[in-house]
Each structure stands twice: as structure tokens, then as C-alpha cells.
Amino acid sequence: MNANDVIDAYVAEVAVQLPRRQRNDVACELRALLQEELLAKAEAAGRPADASLATDLVRAFGRPGEVAARYLPTLTVIDPADGPRFVR
């Protein structure tokens, strides 16, 4: 398994937990972000990007469920405009 395989597997785990309409966009964005960070870490370490470095990166990035939750819309129970009326 190489670095790209690790990132692709991670992105797939995140994407499957998102609504279908968001999956492709989030997967592309997340893949690009992780690959960019991987290259930066590899350069800083003075070694080529490998599966070990990619694994460390995705572990530090968070569990797939937690990452997917960052991309989900927040649930608003009370519209902020109605907040003052609700408090009274």
C-alpha cells in the first residue's frame, strides 16, 4: 500500500458517511488537502511521502466519522432571529 492508497481509503471512509449530493465535492476537497499536507510533511521530514507518513497524517486528521461530521450542515433548532423572543 502506498501513500495515495492510504489517502484514498481514508477519503472513501469519510465520503460514505456523507449525503450523496456532497460526497464527490467533499472527497475531492479532502483528497487535495491531505495530499498537500502529506507533501509538506514529507518535505519537512526530508524524505519521500510513504504509507507510514500518510497513515500518521490521517490519524492526526481525525476519525472518518468525526471528519464527515465537520462537513454536515448544523441543525438549527431555533432561528437566531427568533432567539430573543424565545428567551422571553
N, C-alpha and C positions, 0 to 999 in steps of 0.2 A: 504494500500500500504506500503510495507516495503522498506528498503534501496536498496536492489537488484532490486526491481521493478522500482524504480526511475532511477537507473543507466541504466538498460536495456532499458527503454523507451527513455532515452536521447541518448544512443548509437544507437538505431534504427533510431531516427530522424536524426542523423548525417550521418549514413550509407546510408540512402535512397538518400542523396544528392551527393553521390559519384558514379563514374563509377562502373559498376557491377564487373569488374575484381579486384577492390580494396576493395570492401565492406567487405568481410569476414576478410581479414587481418587487416584492419583498425579497424573494430569492436572488434576483439579480443584484439588488442593492446590497444585501448581506454578503453575497459572494465577493463582490468587488471590494467591500470594506475589509473583509477578512484577508483577502489576497494582498491588499495594500499593506495591512498591518503585518502580515507574515513576511513580506519582503523587507519592511522596515526593521523588524526584529532580526531577521537573518543578516541584514547589512550591519546592524549594531553589534551582533554577535561575531561578525566576521566569518560567517560560514554559510554554505548554501541552505536554502529552505528545504527542510526534510519533514518526514512524517512526525518525528518526535517534536520538532518545533511547532508544527501545525496542531498537534494534539495538545500541547501546553497552551497554545493560543485559544483554542475553542473551549478548553476547560476554564480558562480565566474569563472568557467572554460570558459564560453562564450556561445553565442547563437549557436545553432546547425549549422546554415549556415556559421558562421564565423569559427567554428572548422573544418567543412568539407573543407572550402577553404584552410586551413593550409595543408591539405593532397593532394590537387590538384597540378599537375605539373605547374610550372610557364611558362608563354608564353614568348618566346624569339623572339622578332621581328627582332633583328639584332644579328647575331652570334658574341660573344665577339671577336673572332679572326678577324672579319671584321670591328670592331669598328673604328680603326684608318683610314681606307680607307673611311669609311662613313663620318667621321668628315671633311676630306679634301674635 
